[in-house]
C-alpha cells in the first residue's frame, strides 16, 4: 500500500511540474444584428394583355366592364421580417400617342380598372383615375410572408374616362396602344 501511495504522489507531482501540457479554455462570443427588411420577387407576368378593348360598336367591350377577372399576375416571393406597410400604386391605361387635336367629348383616351391584390393578411384594391393613385395598408405590427402561391394581382371592371378623369360609359375609344401600370411595394414601417 505504501508503494501505491508513493506512485500516486509521484504522478501528482509530474502533473504539477512546469512545462507539462495543461488544458486551457478560451471563449469567443459571436454577435450580429438583423435589419428590418422586406422583399418582393418578380411577378410571373410583367405584361397583362387585355387584348382589343372595343366591342362591335367602337365602345368599350361590355364583357370587360363587369366583375369578371380579365387578367392575373402572381408574385411568389413577398415577405417582411418586421413591422411594415403594403402600397399599391396604379395608373389608368392611357393612349400611348397624343393626337394633334383636343379629346372630343364622345371619345376616351384613358381606361380605368379595378386592381385587387390578394395573399396578404388583408386585401388591397385600387381604381386609378389620375396619375399614380395610391392605396396603402399598414403599418402592420409584425413580420409576414405571403403563403403559396403568393401575392395575386387581379384586373377587372374596365371603364372609360373623360378628359377630366371622370368615369363615363359609352365613350368610343381612340385607336392605338393603351398602357397602364400597377406597382406593389412592401416597405419597413418607420
N, C-alpha and C positions, 0 to 999 in steps of 0.2 A: 504494500500500500504506500509506503514511503517512496518507493520507486515511481509509482504513478503520480504522486504529488509533485515530485521533482520534475517529471516530464511536463506536467500541466503548467508549472511555474516557468519552465524554460520556454514553453510555447507562447505564453502570455508575454514574456519578455521579448521574444522575436517580433511579435506584432507591434509592440510599442517602440521598437527601435527606429531611429531616424533612417530615411532612405527606403523604407518599406512602403509599397503602394497602399494607399487608403482610398476609400470611395469618397467622392465629393459630389454634391448636387448643386446645380445652378438652375434657377427657374427664370424663364423668359415669358412675359405676358404679351399676348397679341391684342392689338386694339385697332379699331377702324370706325368708320361712320357709314351710314346708308342715307343718301339723299332721297328726298321725296321726288318721285318721278312718275310720268305717265307715258304710255306708248300706244300708238295707233299703227297697225300694219297696213299694207297695201290692199286696196279693195280688189275683189276678184274681177270686177269690170270697171274700167275707167271711163267708158263711154256707154251711156244707155241710149240706144237708138229707138226713138218713139215712132219712127217711120213717117210717112206722109200724114200731116196733121189735118188735112182738109177732107171734107166729105164731098159728095157728088155736086153740091151747090156752091162750093168755094168757101163755105163756112167751116168752123172747127168741127171735125168729125164727132157726132153725138156719142159714139162709142168710147170716146176718150174723155168725156166730161163727167162721168159718174165715178162711183167709188171703186170700180174695178181696178186692181193693181196693174199698171201698164208696164212697169219695169222694176227690177230689184238689183241691188248690189250687196255683197256681203264682205265685211272686214272681219277676218277670223281672229286676228290678234289685237285686242284692245284691253288695256289694263292701267290701273293706277295703284301704287303701293302706299298711298297716303290720302288725306283729305283732298278733294278735287272738285272740279266743275266740268260739265259737258256742254259744249256750244255747237250749234248748227247754224251756219251762215248760208243763205240761199239768194240767188239772183234769178229773176224770171228768164225764160227763154226769149231771146231777142233776135230780130233780124240782123244778120251779120254785115249787111251793107246799108248805107243810108241813101235812099233815093233822093234825087235833086229837087224834090217838092215836099211841101208840108203833108203830114199824115192826114188824109181825108177822114171825116167823121165815121164813114161806113167801113173803114179798114183798120186792121190791127197789125202792129209790128212787134208786139210782145205777148207772151202767153205765160200765165201763172200756173201753178200746180201745187198739190199737196205733197210735201216731203215728210215722211214719217220714219223715225229712227227707233228701232226695237232692239232689245237684247241687253239693256242696262236695267237696273232696278226700277227705272221709271222710263216712260216713253217721252219722246220729244217730237214735236211737229212744227212745221214752218210752211207758210204760204206767202211766197215773196211777191211784193208789188213794186218795190223800188229797187234801189241799188244796195245790195248787201243787207237784207233783212236778217236780224239775229234773234235766235231763241236760245236761252241759256237755262240750265238747271243746275243748282248747286249753290253753295258748296255742299258736298256730301262729306260727312264727317270721317269716313274711313276708307280703307282700301277696297278695290273691287276689280274683278277680271270678268270679261264677258264669257258666259258659258258657250259651248258649241251650239250652233255653228258660228256664233259671234254677233257683231252688230249687223243689223239688216236695214238697209235704206229701201223704202218702197215709195214709188211715184204713182200718183193717181190724180183724178179730178182736175183736168186741164180747163182753163177758161181764158178767153181773150181779154186783153186790157186796152183801155183807151189811151190816148196820148198823155192824159193826166193820171195814168196808173190806176184807174178805176176798173173793176171787173164789169164787163158788159157782154152778154151773149149775143149771138147773131151778127158778129162782125166778120167780114171777109178777111182772110189772111193775105198779106202781100207775099208774092213768091220769093223764094230764096232760102238760104240756110239759116236755121234758128239754133242758138246755143244758150244754155243756162248752166249754172253750176250749183253744187251743194258741197260745202266744206264742213267736215266734222273735226272738232278739236277737243281733246281731253287735256286739261291743264291742272297743275297743282294749285290748290286754293291758297290765296295769300292771307 
